Amino acid sequence: MSRSHETPVLIVGAGPAGLTAALLLSRLGIASRVVERRTSPQSAPAAHVVNARTFEIFRAAGVDMKALAAAAQNPADAGHVLWMTTLAGEELGRLPYERQGDDVLALTPTPLRNLSQHRLEPILLEEVRRCANVDVAYGQEWLESAQDASGVTSRIRGFNDRVYELRSHWLVAADGAGSPVRRSLGIAPLGPDRLQSFVMMHLEADLRPLVGERRGVLYWTTAPGAIGTFVAHDLASTWVYMHPWDPDTESAADYTAATCADIVRRALGTDAVPFTVRTVRTWTMSAQVAERYRDGRALLVGDAAHRFPPTGGLGLNTGVQDAHNLVWKLAAVETGWADESLLDTYELERRPVAQRNADVSLANAMRLGEVYQALATGERAQIAAAIANQAEHFDMLGLQLGFTYGGGALLAEGSDLPTSTVRNYVPSARPGSRVPHAWVRRNGARVSSLDVLAYDRFTLITGPAGRAWTKAHDGPVPLACVVIGRDVADDDGRWMALLGIEPTGAVLVRPDQHVAWRAPRAVADPAATLAHVLARVLPSQQLEEEPRREAAR
């Protein structure tokens, strides 16, 4: 065995969740090493949608948003889902695919786009490789780990099968649905592990002439002998066809290149279009969430923590949002302004979000069966009604932006105000919510309110008459202050209204852009109040002393 290495954080897995975690850690001054058993980034098409909240996180992390936009599909191409007999055959119905137009810019600066994982990962990797304090190593297989009171010792198989030890303070498992790390920790995934199985065929083909004006991102083919789903990663070059199969009665070996080509031709409905089957693999749809997200110094993110049906495009996005929640807490512990108990709030906050996403994705998958039941009747009205009933599946802005933490590193407040549903996003600054977006002016430039929030510390937002708050904090927790009217101009008053505060009020925002606490109006003693709030939000011995000192004055 070769000599050991050391790093504050070991990240196992270089998918979107793992790379995002490394990038965010670097921005917070925490070094990490990423090990990935694959020899290169994702090359075959996989996940294909990046939602608004995930883009907001990339924006806050400093990712090149122009590069992401250039790699994404044009909404004109990827703005619908369609049900067809075959791809060349009759269109049975269609629905819009999510909200990708300029109208959504009132709610987010970064609308959802179809951006395939095999195009996203290289962009994230390039960003991470610019970070001097991140080491990314492909072709490295995590073997096992042992924990003690001060850290984790992992054994990793590297080049030429040489095994080395790596010592880290923390281990972040971002190693996918089969997660060897999760299995080694004895953490069980809860929920159905086999809902349906598919053979996924990666096709290289220019099908733009075939679809013509019937452009979309998903096509369900329904003709007898041609039941499956086309996923358009690029109309002119890159497609996936998902064909159902039964592993109890069939073998994956049965799906030879020739067999797959025949299946694809039937689904295309024509022999006149050339295509190449690049890769074939099997995949089983499940809806599972890990029973726990933390085992001492090891924490799960992404598919290691949850597996969803693809009906909703939530898997990749939930994983990136896991990393966003976890990383600032790791940094707070590493830099000493919170103790390790803060990490318990990671599971407390993120697991309910994952469970809801799993439940909604499963409901979407089950609802799709209504279309096939209607097709069996042959009644056009029933088919149209069944397709129309799928609308929520493809319009989930409320779920994507409106998820709220009900407890954890925050001080909750009671409210009977409307909350977001799956489809309807209701902006709110109630503790636990993501700070609502509004367009404001900073130094004369139009920016999103999200852009004025600090990524490496808490941000205290105050109304124009709330400057007393800015002098209220001198404790150990780093804090940035944003005074509306001084630091940003809220000309139409929209942001103030969304924040739900009077001119004397304040909102405390965490580094992950979620509200930790809110004071709708002035309080008698801002310093004592803020010290108490921070001690509640960030448990540590150092912070607990602050309220006692204030009380003694």
N, C-alpha and C positions, 0 to 999 in steps of 0.2 A: 504494500500500500504506500502511495506517495504521501508527501507531507500534507499537513492540514492547512486550510485557508480560513479566513475570517471575514465576516461581513455583518453589519447590523441586522439586515433582513435578507433571508433567502426566499426567493419566489420560485416555486416549482410550476413551470408552464408559461409559455410565451404566446398565449392567445391574447385576444383583446383585453381580458380582465387582468392578466398578469402583466402585460406591457403597460397598461394604464396605471397599475399599482406602482410599477417601477418609475414611470414618468412623474407621477404625483409625489412619490417619496423624494425623488431628486429635487423637485421644485421646493420641497420643504427642508432640503439640506440633509436628508437621510440617505446614506449609500445602500445599495442592494446588489445582489447577484441573482440573475435569472438563469435557470437551467431548463432546457427544453429537449426532450428525447427525439423530437423530429430533427432532421438535419437542416431544415430551412423553414421559413414562414409558410403559412397555408398556401397551397398552390391550386387546389381544386375548389370549385364553388361550394360554399357552405351557407352560413347565415347571409341574408341579403338586405336586411333593413336596419338602419340606424335612426333611432327616434330623436325627437327634439331635445329631450333631457340629456341624452348621451352626447349629442353635439354640443350642448351647453357646457358639459364637463370637459370635453376636448378643448373648447374655446378657453375655459378657465385655466386649463393645463398648458396653454401656449402652443397647441398643435396648429400647424399651418392649415387654416380653414380653407384657403384657396385650393390647396392640394386635395383636400377632402371633397370639395365641391367639384373639382375637375374629374375625380374618380367616380363620382356618383352618377346614377342614371338621370337623364332629363325627365322631370315629371310628366312631360308630354308623352314619353314612351312608357313610363311606369306608373301611370295614374289610374289604372283600372284593373279589375280582376274579371275574368270572363268564364262562362260555362259554354262549352262547345260540344258538338257531336264528335268531331275530330278537329285538329287544328286547321285543316283545309275545308272543313264542313260547315254546318249551320251553327250560327250563334244562337244560344238559347236564352242568354241574359247576361247582364254585366252590372257591376257596382263600382263606385269610386273607391280608390285605394288610399285611405288616410287623407289628411289635410296637408297638402304640399304647396298650396298657393300663397300669394302675398297676404291674403286675409288673415292668416294665422300669425303674421308678424306682430300683430297687436298683443299676442300672448307669449311669443318666444322669438328671440333673434335668430334662431336656427331651426327652421322647419325640418320635419322628417324627410329623409331621402332614402332611396334604395342604393345602398353602397355595399357591395359584396365583400365578405370577410377576406377573400383572397386578394382584394385590392386595398382594403383597410389595413391589414396587418403590416405590409411593407412600409406604409406611411408612418404608423406608430413606431415601428422598429427604427426607422430613420431618425425620428424624433428622439427616441431613447438613446440611440448611439451617439447623439450629440451631447449627452449628459456625461460629464467627466466622472461622476460617482456611481455609474451603473455599468455592470459587466453582464453582457448577454452571451450565453454560451449554448449553441445548438449541438445536437448530437451528444447530450449529457443526460444520463438517466438517473433519477433519484432512486435509491435502493431502500434506505431505511433511515430512521432518526431515533435518537434517544434524548430525552429532556432531563434537565436538572434545574435547580433553583435559579440559575443565572443565564441559562441559554439552551440551545439545541445543537446537538452534534449529528450531522447528516453524513451518510456515505453515498457517494455519487460515482457512477461509472462513466468515465470520460473517454477520450480518444485511445485507440489501441487497447480498449477494455481495461485500462488502468483505473483502479478504484482509489479515490481520495476522500479525505474527510473535510467537511466544511463546518465551521463553528459560526453560529448566528445567534442573535438575541431572540429573533422571531422567525417563524416559518409560515409563509403564506402559501397555501395549497390552491393553485389555479390550474390544476392538472387534469381538468376535463371530467366528463360524466363518469368515466370508469375510475377516477381518482385513486391511484395507489396510496397516496397519503391518507385520504379519508379511510380507506379500508384498513390501513395499518393502525389507525387510531381507534378502530372499532366503532366508528360512527355509522349508524344505519341510515340509509335513505328510506323515507316513509312515503307510501303512496303506491299506486299501480305501476309496476315495472314493465308491463308489456300490454299496451293498448292496441297496437297494430304494427306490422312490420312491412318494410319496403325495400325494394331494390332501387338504388339511386344511380342513374346513368348520366354521367357528365358528357355532354355533347358539344362538339365544335361544329357550328352550322350558322349560316346566314339565313334566318327565317323571316327577316323583315319583309321581303317580297311576298311571302306566303301569308303573313298576318295582315299585310296592307294597312288599312285604316283601323283594324281591330287590334290596336297596340295595347299591351298590358304587361303586368309583371307576373301574373298567375293565370293559368288556363287549365280548367278542369275538363278533361276529355271523358265523354260519357257513353260513347257508342259501345255496343256489345263487343267484347274482345279488345277494347281500347280504353279501359277505365284506368285513369291515373291523372297525374298533374304535371304540367310543364311549368318550370320556373325560369323566367327570362332574366338572366343576369346581364345580358347584352343582346338586344334583338338581332344584331348583325354577327354575333360571334359565339356567345357563351350561353348554354342552356343546361338545365337539369331536367330529367324526366323521372318522376317517382312512380314506381309500379308496385302495387301491393303484392306481397308474397306471404306464404305460410311456412315458417321454418319447421313446423311439425310434420309437414307432408312433402316439403321440397328441400333441396339442397342448394346452397349458394353456388356450388359448382355447376348446377344445371344452367345457370345464367352465363353462358358463353358469350363471346362477342357477337357471334352470328345470331344467337337467340335474342339478345338485347336489340340488335339491329332490326329484327323482325317485329319486335314489340313496338319499337319507336316508329317504324313505317306504318303500322296499323293506327297508332295514335296520331300521326301526321295526316293520315288519310290520303296519302299520295306517295307514289314511287319516284316522283320527278325532282325531289329536292335532295341534293347531296348532303351528307353529314358524316361525321366521324365520332364513334364512341371512344372517348379518351380514357375514362375510368369507370369501373363498376364496383359498388360496395353496398352492403346491406346495412340497414338501420332500423332500430326498433323505437317506436314512440312510447314515451312514458310520461308520467306526471308525478314527480317525486321531489321532496324537500328533505334535506338532512335533518336528523333529529336534533342536532346541535351544531353550532358553527365554530365552537372554540373548544380546544383541548389544551389547557395550559398555555404554552407559548406557540401553539399551532392554530391557525385560523383558516377557514375555508372561504373561497370566493368563487363566483362564476358557476360553471357547470359542476364543479366539485361539490357545491352546496345545493344545487337545484337543477332539475331537468324538466323542461316543459315540452308539450306538443308544439310544433312550429306554428300553429294556428294563432297568430298574434304577433309573431316576430319579437318575443320578449326575452329570449334566452340571453343573447349577446348583450342586450341593453341592461338587463338586470345585473349581469356580471360586472359591467363597467361601473354601474351605480353602487354595487357592493364595494368595489375598490375605493370609490370616492368617499364612501362613509367610513371605511376602515382606516384609510391611510392617515387622515389628519389625527385620528386617535392614537395610532402607533407613534406618530411624530410627537404628540403631546406627552406621551409616556417617555419616549426616548429623550426628550429635551427637558423633562422634569417638571412640567407644569400640570401634570395629572399623574395619579398612580394607576397601577395596572387594572384596578376595578373598572376604569373607564372602558376597557375593552369588552367588558360584559355587556355594555350597551349596544355593541355591534350586532350581536344575535337578537337582542331585544327589539332593535329597530328594523333590521333587515329581514329577519325570518318571516314576520307577518306579511311583508311586501311580496316576498317570494311565494308564499302560500297563496296569496290572492292572485298573483300572476299565473300560478299553476292552475288554480281553479278556473279562472277566466279562459285560459288557453284550452283547458279540457272541455269546458262548456262550448267553446267555439268549434272544437273538433267534433263533438257529439252533434251539434246543430247541423253541421254539414250533411249529416245523414238524411235530413229532411228533404234535401234536393233529390237524392237518389230514390227515396220513397215516392216523391212526386213524379219522378221520371217513369217509375213503374206503372203509374196510372195512365200515362200518355196524355193527360189533360194539360193543355197549355196554361190555363189559368192557375192550376195548382203548382205547376213548375215555376211560373212567374212569382207567385206568392212565396214559395219556398226560397227562391233566390233573394227576394226582397227581405226576407226574414234574417238573412245573413249580414245585414248592414252593420250591426254593432261590431262584428268580427273585424271589419275594415275601417272602423272609425273609433279609435280608442284614445283620443287625446286626453280625456279626463284621467284615465288610468296612467298614462305615460307622464303627465306633468303634475297630477293632483295627488300622488301618493303622499301620505302624511304619517309621521311617526307618532304613535300614541303615548309613548313613554321612552325613557332613556336619558340621553344627555340633553335634557331640556326641562323646562318648567311648564307643564301643560296648563291650559286655561279652559274653563268650561265655556261652551258656546252653543247656541241653537241656530246659528247661521247655516245657510245651505252649504253642503259639501260636494266635492266632485263625484261624479258617477263615472262609469266606464267611458261613456261618450262625451259627457259634458264636463269641461274643466272650469271650475270656479276659483279664480285667483284668490289667495288668502295669505295673510301674514300671521295666522295663528301659529303658536309654537308647534314645531314638528313639520310644518309645511316648507316647501321650497319658496324662497322669497319671490314674490310676483315680479314679473318683468314689466317694465314700462320704458318708453323712450324718454331720456333726459339729456341735458346738455352739460358737458364738462369741458372747461376751457374752450367754449364755443363750438365744440364738436358734438354731434348727435351720437349717443352711445346707449347701450342697454343699461338699465339699472343693475343688472347682474355684473356688468363690467366694472362697477365702482366698488365691488366687494373684495376684500383682501383674501387671497388664497392661502396665506400662511399664518393667519391669526384670526381672532374674532373681529367682527366689525360692529360698531355701535352706530346705528343710524338714528339721527335725531331730527325733529322738526325744526323749523326756522327759529322758534323761541326756546329751543331745548339745549342751548349751549352750556348750561350748567352741568349737563351730563358729561361733556367732554373733559371737565376738570375733576371728575368724580373717581377716576381710577388710577391708582399708582401701585397696583399689586403685581404679582409675578406673571400673570397671564398677558401675553402680548395682545394689544388691542388697537385697532384703527378706528378712527372716528370720521363719520361722514355727516355733515350738517347740510340738510336741504336748504337751499338759498345761499349757502356760502360755498360749498364744495361742488354742488351740482344744482342745476336749475331745473325745476319741475314746473314748467311754464303753465301747463294746463291743469296742474294739481292732481293728475291721475295717479302718480305714484303714492303721494300722501294718502289719497283715498283708499288705494289698495292696501297700504300698510296698516290702515285702521288706527291711526294715531292723531291726536290733536297737535297743534304746533309745539306744545311743550313736551310731547311724548317721545319715546325711544323704542327701538327694536334692536335686540342683540342677535347677531347672525353668526353662525358657526362657519368654519372654513369650508364646509361642504355646501354652503349657500342655503342651509335650512335654518329656520328661526329657532333660537334657543329660548327666548323669553321676550315678552313685550310689555311695555308700560304705556297704556293709552294716553296718559297725561303726566304732568309733573308729580313728583313725590317730595315729601318733606326733607329727606336726607338722601340725595342721590348716591353719595359715596357708600354709605352703609347698605343701601339697597343693592347696589351693584356688587359689592363684596359678598353679600349673602347669596345673590343669584349665582355668581361664579363658583362659590363654594358648593352649591347644590348641583350645578351642571357638571363641574369638573372636580370630582372627589379627590382630595389629596390632603395630607397633613398640613402642608404649607398653606393651602387655601383656607382650611378650616380655622387657622389662627387669625385670619383677617377679620371675620365678624367679631371675634372676641376682643381684638384690639380696638375695633370701632366702638363696641359696647363699653369699653373701659374709659373712653375719652370723656 
